[in-house]
């Protein structure tokens, strides 16, 4: 059983994501402590911190009318609320694990990568750091990274690593909420390695009793990975499903198995 986190007195438990806007931020608030972050994921939200002061000011200018009308919430206790936007898009892009397929081009690549292996939770912080490396606007701020690392220590956040021999060449990471895994980001140092990480996560999560991988942002890239938009109401129902299942398998496995 996962350890419990004492939840702060915040708006998350009373926040109704079903009534939130379908596009853009649904709330602003600067509390990125681990227990607040986990509470947000449990309600179907994910954070998007402003990387710069200019971005923070843009948030305020762009959404002040929505906030004034009560359509976008400001979370109580925030000193700099516009420094973090909280999102819950509708529809939500999900990879349903029982419908997941590895695209033909990736299967062909996997058959030629006989020495690639995958692992889980071997180097969570290193994977997360690679996911933000080289990005000029780092939504994965130091504060958010520290909280995610704490959630990893507590067993809520996980990483998948792709290895070429002893070299880390790709990976992904995110937070598990019951039968849903919310994948925050991925990185690729060798062609296709990030896709392999997501495919491996999908396979392992299915084996652990998971139902869906949430990829958060829709687009052609994630559609190629098998993501499809589903109504937010369906996503929220999945979040409410009792955990069941089992822990993610963590041992090293040949990436080539994903081509089968």
Backbone torsions as a table, in degrees:
resi	resn	phi	psi	omega
1	UNK	NA	136.1	179.6
2	UNK	-70.9	145.3	176.0
3	UNK	-65.8	151.4	179.6
4	UNK	-90.3	149.1	174.5
5	UNK	-110.0	133.3	176.3
6	UNK	-68.5	120.0	-177.4
7	UNK	-81.1	136.7	178.8
8	UNK	-72.1	161.7	173.7
9	UNK	-72.5	103.2	-175.8
10	UNK	-144.6	-176.9	-177.8
11	UNK	-89.2	-1.4	-172.0
12	UNK	-62.3	-44.0	-175.2
13	UNK	-68.5	-27.4	179.1
14	UNK	-97.7	-4.1	-178.9
15	UNK	-71.8	132.8	-179.1
16	UNK	-105.9	95.0	-178.2
17	UNK	-66.1	-24.1	-178.8
18	UNK	-66.2	-25.3	-178.5
19	UNK	-99.0	4.6	-176.4
20	UNK	-80.3	162.7	176.4
21	UNK	-55.7	152.3	-177.5
22	UNK	-88.1	-14.1	-177.0
23	UNK	-138.5	144.3	-179.8
24	UNK	79.7	-177.5	179.8
25	UNK	-62.2	147.1	174.2
26	UNK	-105.4	-14.1	179.4
27	UNK	-160.6	160.2	171.6
28	UNK	-128.0	140.9	177.8
29	UNK	178.0	142.8	-169.1
30	UNK	-97.7	11.0	-178.0
31	UNK	-84.4	104.3	179.3
32	UNK	-111.0	19.5	176.4
33	UNK	-61.5	151.9	-175.4
34	UNK	-52.3	-43.0	-177.2
35	UNK	-69.2	-33.7	176.4
36	UNK	-70.8	-40.4	178.8
37	UNK	-61.4	-44.9	178.9
38	UNK	-64.7	-38.9	177.2
39	UNK	-61.7	-37.1	178.2
40	UNK	-66.7	-45.3	178.0
41	UNK	-59.9	-37.6	179.7
42	UNK	-65.3	-24.0	178.3
43	UNK	-97.0	7.7	176.3
44	UNK	84.7	20.7	179.5
45	UNK	-112.4	156.4	171.3
46	UNK	-136.6	152.2	-174.6
47	UNK	-88.7	150.8	172.7
48	UNK	-136.9	85.9	-178.6
49	UNK	-65.7	146.4	174.0
50	UNK	-74.3	126.6	-176.1
51	UNK	-76.7	-23.1	-177.0
52	UNK	-138.6	165.6	175.5
53	UNK	-62.9	-36.3	179.1
54	UNK	-62.6	-41.3	177.4
55	UNK	-63.7	-39.7	178.1
56	UNK	-62.3	-44.1	178.1
57	UNK	-65.5	-36.4	177.3
58	UNK	-63.3	-40.6	175.6
59	UNK	-56.8	-46.6	-177.3
60	UNK	-65.0	-44.3	-178.9
61	UNK	-66.5	-37.5	-174.2
62	UNK	-76.6	-28.5	-171.3
63	UNK	-121.2	9.1	-177.5
64	UNK	-62.9	-33.9	178.9
65	UNK	-70.4	-36.8	177.1
66	UNK	-66.6	-37.6	177.3
67	UNK	-67.2	-44.8	-179.3
68	UNK	-61.3	-33.8	-180.0
69	UNK	-81.9	-7.5	178.6
70	UNK	84.4	5.7	-179.6
71	UNK	-78.9	-31.3	175.0
72	UNK	-115.1	128.7	-173.2
73	UNK	-88.9	147.6	166.6
74	UNK	-104.6	122.5	-176.0
75	UNK	-74.5	137.2	-178.9
76	UNK	-58.4	145.9	175.5
77	UNK	84.9	0.4	-178.5
78	UNK	-78.6	130.3	175.2
79	UNK	-86.5	-39.3	177.6
80	UNK	-129.6	72.4	-170.8
81	UNK	-59.1	-34.9	-175.1
82	UNK	-77.9	3.9	177.3
83	UNK	-78.5	-16.3	177.7
84	UNK	-139.1	121.1	172.5
85	UNK	-95.6	142.8	177.7
86	UNK	-114.5	129.7	-171.2
87	UNK	-118.9	147.4	175.7
88	UNK	-151.2	75.6	-172.6
89	UNK	-66.0	150.9	175.7
90	UNK	-135.8	113.7	6.9
91	UNK	-76.4	170.3	-178.2
92	UNK	-111.1	130.2	179.8
93	UNK	-80.1	117.5	-178.0
94	UNK	-126.2	146.6	166.0
95	UNK	-100.3	107.8	177.1
96	UNK	-77.9	119.1	-168.3
97	UNK	-64.5	-27.9	-179.6
98	UNK	-81.0	-4.7	177.3
99	UNK	-118.7	4.3	-174.2
100	UNK	-68.8	139.9	176.7
101	UNK	-135.5	143.3	175.1
102	UNK	-91.9	123.7	-175.6
103	UNK	-62.1	154.2	-172.0
104	UNK	-57.8	-42.7	-177.5
105	UNK	-64.0	-35.1	179.2
106	UNK	-72.6	-37.1	177.0
107	UNK	-61.8	-40.6	179.7
108	UNK	-64.6	-40.2	179.2
109	UNK	-65.7	-41.5	-178.6
110	UNK	-62.0	-36.4	-179.1
111	UNK	-66.8	-22.2	178.7
112	UNK	-93.5	-11.6	-179.5
113	UNK	-99.9	68.3	-172.7
114	UNK	-70.0	-17.4	-176.7
115	UNK	-101.9	0.9	178.0
116	UNK	-76.2	138.8	174.9
117	UNK	-131.5	162.6	178.3
118	UNK	-127.0	151.1	176.3
119	UNK	-140.1	171.1	175.8
120	UNK	-127.8	133.2	172.3
121	UNK	63.0	27.1	176.4
122	UNK	-79.1	-38.9	-178.2
123	UNK	-150.0	69.1	-175.2
124	UNK	-55.7	-52.6	-175.1
125	UNK	-63.5	-35.8	178.9
126	UNK	-65.6	-41.0	177.7
127	UNK	-63.4	-46.7	179.9
128	UNK	-62.0	-40.4	178.8
129	UNK	-63.7	-38.8	177.2
130	UNK	-65.8	-32.3	-179.2
131	UNK	-67.3	-22.6	179.0
132	UNK	-107.5	-3.3	-178.0
133	UNK	-64.1	135.2	175.3
134	UNK	79.1	0.1	179.1
135	UNK	-91.3	126.7	-176.5
136	UNK	-71.4	-34.3	174.4
137	UNK	-107.7	103.4	-174.5
138	UNK	-90.8	96.7	173.0
139	UNK	-66.1	-27.7	176.5
140	UNK	-85.5	81.0	-176.7
141	UNK	-73.2	168.8	178.8
142	UNK	-59.0	-41.0	-179.3
143	UNK	-64.9	-45.0	179.3
144	UNK	-65.7	-41.6	179.2
145	UNK	-61.1	-42.4	179.8
146	UNK	-62.2	-40.6	179.3
147	UNK	-68.1	-40.7	177.7
148	UNK	-64.1	-38.6	177.3
149	UNK	-64.0	-37.5	176.5
150	UNK	-65.8	-41.3	177.1
151	UNK	-63.8	-33.1	175.2
152	UNK	-64.9	-44.2	178.8
153	UNK	-59.4	-32.4	-179.1
154	UNK	-87.3	-4.3	175.2
155	UNK	94.5	10.8	-178.9
156	UNK	-96.8	-32.1	-178.1
157	UNK	-107.7	144.8	-174.0
158	UNK	-140.3	156.9	176.0
159	UNK	-126.6	152.2	170.7
160	UNK	-117.6	132.5	-179.4
161	UNK	-114.7	142.3	174.3
162	UNK	-115.5	128.0	-174.1
163	UNK	-119.5	138.4	168.6
164	UNK	-109.7	96.9	-168.8
165	UNK	66.4	-121.7	178.2
166	UNK	-100.1	10.0	-176.7
167	UNK	-102.5	129.1	176.8
168	UNK	-76.8	118.3	-173.6
169	UNK	-118.4	-6.9	179.3
170	UNK	-172.4	165.7	178.8
171	UNK	178.7	170.8	175.1
172	UNK	-149.5	162.7	179.3
173	UNK	-152.7	163.6	178.3
174	UNK	176.8	-164.5	-174.0
175	UNK	-122.5	133.5	177.3
176	UNK	-94.5	126.6	173.9
177	UNK	-123.5	98.6	-179.7
178	UNK	60.6	-120.2	-178.0
179	UNK	-92.5	10.1	179.5
180	UNK	-118.0	138.4	172.1
181	UNK	-115.8	117.1	179.5
182	UNK	-92.4	105.2	-176.3
183	UNK	-83.9	118.1	-174.5
184	UNK	-81.2	-40.5	-175.4
185	UNK	-166.1	171.9	174.8
186	UNK	-146.7	163.8	175.1
187	UNK	-140.4	158.1	-178.0
188	UNK	-138.5	122.9	172.8
189	UNK	-109.2	-13.8	172.3
190	UNK	-130.3	145.3	-176.4
191	UNK	-51.2	125.2	175.9
192	UNK	85.4	-6.9	-173.6
193	UNK	-66.3	-36.1	177.8
194	UNK	-65.8	-39.5	177.4
195	UNK	-64.9	-38.1	177.4
196	UNK	-62.3	-40.6	179.6
197	UNK	-60.7	-43.6	-179.7
198	UNK	-68.0	-41.7	178.5
199	UNK	-63.4	-39.1	178.5
200	UNK	-67.1	-42.3	176.9
201	UNK	-59.0	-44.8	-179.7
202	UNK	-60.2	-44.4	-179.1
203	UNK	-65.5	-46.6	-178.6
204	UNK	-67.0	-38.5	-178.9
205	UNK	-66.8	-37.5	175.8
206	UNK	-60.8	-43.1	179.4
207	UNK	-64.7	-26.1	-179.7
208	UNK	-89.8	5.8	178.8
209	UNK	91.0	11.6	179.0
210	UNK	-74.6	160.2	-178.3
211	UNK	-110.8	-36.1	-172.1
212	UNK	-154.8	148.1	170.2
213	UNK	-103.8	119.7	176.7
214	UNK	-88.3	120.0	-179.6
215	UNK	-100.5	5.4	168.9
216	UNK	68.1	-55.3	-175.2
217	UNK	-112.1	122.8	179.9
218	UNK	-77.8	157.5	177.7
219	UNK	162.9	172.5	-177.4
220	UNK	-60.3	-37.0	-176.8
221	UNK	-61.2	-48.6	-178.0
222	UNK	-75.9	-25.1	175.1
223	UNK	-63.2	-36.5	177.4
224	UNK	-66.0	-22.5	178.0
225	UNK	-86.5	-3.0	178.1
226	UNK	105.3	4.2	-179.4
227	UNK	-73.6	144.0	176.2
228	UNK	-138.4	143.2	179.8
229	UNK	-72.6	133.7	175.2
230	UNK	-127.3	154.4	179.2
231	UNK	-58.3	142.7	179.0
232	UNK	-57.6	-34.3	180.0
233	UNK	-59.9	-38.8	178.1
234	UNK	-67.4	-41.0	178.2
235	UNK	-61.3	-43.7	179.5
236	UNK	-65.0	-35.3	175.7
237	UNK	-62.7	-41.5	178.8
238	UNK	-62.9	-39.1	179.3
239	UNK	-63.1	-29.2	-179.3
240	UNK	-84.7	-1.3	179.5
241	UNK	-72.5	133.1	177.9
242	UNK	-55.1	148.1	-172.5
243	UNK	-57.0	-63.4	-177.5
244	UNK	55.0	-153.5	175.4
245	UNK	60.3	-153.9	-175.9
246	UNK	-149.4	169.9	177.7
247	UNK	-61.9	155.4	174.8
248	UNK	-62.0	133.7	172.5
249	UNK	-62.1	133.1	-172.9
250	UNK	-109.8	-16.1	-172.8
251	UNK	-68.0	161.7	178.6
252	UNK	-67.3	135.9	179.9
253	UNK	-135.6	148.3	177.4
254	UNK	-68.3	130.3	178.8
255	UNK	-63.8	-26.1	-176.6
256	UNK	-61.0	-24.1	-178.9
257	UNK	-61.8	-24.0	-177.3
258	UNK	-70.9	-14.1	178.7
259	UNK	-82.9	-9.0	-177.4
260	UNK	-78.7	NA	NA
